[in-house]
Amino acid sequence: MAIYLISGSDERLISAQLTELVNQLIGDLDRTTMYESHDVDAVATDERDRAVRNAIMGCETPSLFGDIRVVVMRGIQEATVDQLTPLFEYLRNPAETSHLVLTSSGKLAKSTTDALKKAGATTMAASPPSRRNELTVWFQEQFAHTGLKLDPTAMENVINWLGQDQARLPSLIDVLVSAFGTSKKLSADDVQPFLGEQGSVLPWDLTDAIDRSDSATALEMLRRMVRSGEYHPLQIMSLLHNHYVRLLKLDGPEIRETSQAMALIGSKSDFQTRKYMDLYRRVGTSGVASAIALLARADLDLRGGKDLPEELTMEILVARLCKMGGPASRSTKRR
């Protein structure tokens, strides 16, 4: 029998993948006689070792009415290495009649991941990718698993609308299956009424729009970040501050190679570093200085300097920053 680890940062996505996996493992068999679940993260700290022991006991106890058992142990990231000792012992000699499914929404100790790897555990990541092309494939796979078919426009609308809040996808799929079944290819008009509120976006969706002076997109990204509840205006201020501080670090030293710029801005990505170098060439010394001044003024306004709504203060800031993404300033230093 197999051992599985479902990991990710969003409990809703983990739960959706767990449900799908358990349904596959049980199939048409009697769930009441072969399935049991243990929540390590839902009990008091000093009770977690007991929860782990009970789960392992379930794995080692043959089913009286079936050939296999499916045992789920949720939230193992909350248990200490010592509390997981029964799990480590089990992984050395797992039962042939039980499937063990573990979930984790946080980082696991190296000893835990090593033990799982040595036992041949199948690791399933519930977190979707961040790159646009990989994210598109991920969405397509989620719909394909349920038999739902969307035309390209409908798929694009779902991805753009949900944004970073992909945890809402399982409930959207359930609603669409309930409403249309799986025989019809859904159009954008079919899907639109079920989308609800727009989800949040990734931080660089905002900064990229600002950098290319696309004020309409930048303002849309800002509003989605604020209204989704994922970001407070002061968090967005911090994000923008870090963005322009990286440009500031490029202002002064003579940079001959990309590796020098990577060290200065603390980036591990050659692609990201080249983007910052190109941006600095466009905005120049005076542009960076102006951006820092705008950020400082907006920060004061957010903290009571002006009697304006927080979202309006941020909209004014973003609109002004977008004006600086044009041709390079004359004060730009040659590299």
N, C-alpha and C positions, 0 to 999 in steps of 0.2 A: 504494500500500500504506500501512498505518497505523503510527503510533507510539503506544505505550502506556506509561504510568507507573503502576505499582502501588505505593502507599505505605501505611505503617501502622507501629504500634509493636510488633507481635507478629509474629515471623518465621513462626510456624505459620500464621497467617491469611493472610499474604502468600503463602506457599508454596501454600496451598490455592487461593487465587484465581488464582495464576500457572498452576497445573496446569489449572484449568478453562479459562482463556483460551487457553492453548497448544493444548489439545485441540480447542477450537472453531476455532482458526485452521488447524490441520492437517486436522481432519476425518478422512476415510477415506484420505487420501493416505499415501505412504510416509514415515514419520517419519525413518527412517535417512538419507534422501537430502536432506531439506529442513530439518532442525532442528539447531541448534547452540547451546550454552550457554557463557557466560563468567562466572566468579565474580570480580568486582573485589574484593570484601571478603575473599576467601579467600587472596589472595596477599600477599607482603611489600609494604611501602609503596613501595619503589623499583621494584616490578614492576607496579604498577597502571596506569601509562601504557601498558605493553605489552599488558595485558589489554584495555584500552579500544581500542587500535589493532586488535588481533586481532578484536574484536567488530565494529568498523566495517568491517574488511576482509571479514568474513563477509557483512555486509549488501550490500556492493558487488560480491560475487562471485555471478554468476547460478548457479542450480542446474542441473546437467547433466541431471537426470532429471525435473524438474518445472517448473512455471511460477512457483512462489513459494518463498521461503525464510522461515523463522521463526528470528530470532536473539534470544536472551535475554541481557541483561547485568544480573547481580544485584549488589546492594549498592553502587550508585553513590554513596551518601552518604559512602563511605570515600575516594573519590578527590578530589583537589584540583581547583580550577578549571583549573589548567594541565594536569593529567593528563587532563581531560575535553575538551581542545581538539579532538581528532579527532571527538568526538561533536558539538560545536558546529558544526564545518565540515560534517558530514554532515547535520545538521538544516536547514542552509540549502538543501540540494538532495538530499533523500532518494531512494533508489533506488525505482523503480516496481515492482520484483520482490521486495521484502523487507518483512516485518513486523518491526519492532524493538520488543521488550518490555523495559522497564527496571523494576527494583525498587529501593525505598529504604525503609529502616527508621529513617531519621533525617532531620533537617532539611537541605534542599538550599540552596545559595547562590542568591541572587536571580538572578544571571546564568544559572544553570542552569534555574531555573523559567521565567524570561523566554524563554529560547531554546526550551524545550519548548512554551510557550504560543504563541509565534510560529510554530512549525512545525505547530501544530494537533494536538498530542498529546492523546490521550484519557487523562484522569487517573482512576484507580480507587482509592478509599480502602478499604483492607482493615480499618481500625479501625471497630468498630461504634459507634453513637451511645450516649450515656450517659443520655438522657432515657427514661423508662420506656415511653411510648407509641411513640417512635421505635424503641426497642430491640425492642419486640414486633413491629413491622412488619419490622424487619431479620431477626429469627429466622424469621418467616413466609416471607420472600423466599428465605432460604437453603434451607429445606425445599422450597419450590415449585420452585426451580431443578433439584432432583434428582427431582422427581415424587413425593416423599413427602407423605403427607397425615396430619395429626394432628388429633384432635378438640381442642376448646378447653381441656379440662382437661389433656390430655397436653402441649399447647403451654405452658400456664402452668407446669406442673411442670418442664419442661425449662428455661424461662427462670429460674425461682426457684432451681433446683438448680445450674445452671452459674454463675449470678451473673455476676461480672466476668470469669470465665475462659472467655470465648467461644471461645478458641482450641481448646478441646476439641470444639467443635461438628462440624468436618469429620469427625473420627474417629467420633463418635457417629452421624452420618448414614451413613457407610460401613457401620457395623455393622448399623444398622437396615435398610438396603437389602439387605444380605446375608442378614439373618434373615427379612425379611418381603416383599421385593420392593416394588413401588410401586403395586400394585393395591388394597391394603387400607388403609382409614383406621385409623390406630393409636390405641388407647386409652391411658389412663394406665397401666393394668395391663400393656399390651404394652411400653411404654417403660421402666417403672420398673427392671426387672432390668439394664438396660444403662447406667444413669446413672453408676455408680461413685461416687467421693467428691464431696462438694459442693465447688463452686468458691468463690472469694472473692467479696466484695461491694464496692460502691463506698463510699468513706469516709462520705458523707453518709447512707448507709443506717443506719449506727451512730448518728451524731449526731442524725438526725431521730427515731429511736426513743427515744433518751435524752430529747430535748426534749419529747416527748409523754408521757413517763413510762411507756412501754411496755417494762417490764423484760424480759419474755419474749422479745420480738423483739430488743431490744438485746443480750441475752446470746447469742442465736443468731447475730446478726451478728458479735459479738466472736469467738466460737468459730470461725466460718467464716474470718474474717480471719487468725486465728492459725494454725489447723490447715491452711489451704491453703498456708502457707509464704510468702504474699505480704507479710505484715506481721509484723515483730518487735514484741513488747510495747512496747518503747521508741519505736518508730515510731507506734504507736497513742497512746502518751502524748503525743507531740509533736502529733499530730492534735487530740487533745482539748484540749491546752494552747492551741493556736492558736484553737480554737473559743471557749474561755472568755475568752481575752485580748480577743477582739473584743467580747464582752459588757462586759468591764471598761472598754474605751475609751468605752462609752456611759454609764458610771457617773460622773456629775459634770457635764459641760457641759449647758446647756439647749439642746435640739434642737427646732427648730421645723419643719424640712423634712427630707424623706428625703435630699436631696442633701447636707445637713450630715452625716448619719449615714454615708452612703456614703464621704465623704472621711475621716471618723474611723476607720472600720474597714478602709479600703482595698479596698472592693468596687466592681465595675463593674456590678453587677446590682441593679436596683431591687427585684426580687422577693426576692433573698437578703437585702438590707438590711432590708426590711420584716419578714422572718422574725426577724431578730436584734432588731429593735425590739420586736416582739410578745413574744419570749422574755424580753427584759429586763424588760418590764412584768410578766410572770408571776413571775419569780424574784426580782427586786429586788436592792437593794444587798447585803443580807445573804446572799441566795442565791448571788450571784456570788462573794462573799468565801468562803463555805463551799466552793464548787466549787474555787476556787484552792487552798484549804487541803487538800482531799481529794487533789487532783492532786499537791501537794508531798509529802504523806505517802506516797502510792502510789509516787512516783518514788524516794523513799528506800528503800521496801520492796523495789522491783525491784533496787536496787543493793546489796542485802544487809542491809537494815535488819531484815527479818524472814525467818525460815527457812520461807518458803512458796513453792510452785510459782508461776512467773510468771503462768500462765494464771489461777490462783486469785486472785492479787493483783489482776489486771485485772477479774475477775468481781466481786470485792468493790467495787472502785472504781465500775464501771459501775452496779451495783445501787444504790449510794449516790447516784450522780448522778441516777439515774432518779427518786428520791424528791423531787427539787427541781423537777420540771417541772409542779407543780400551780398553785394560785392565786397571784397576785402577793403578794409580801411587803409588810408594812405600810411598810417603809422604802423602797419604790419611789418614786422622784421623779416627779412629774407632768411631762408633756412639754407 
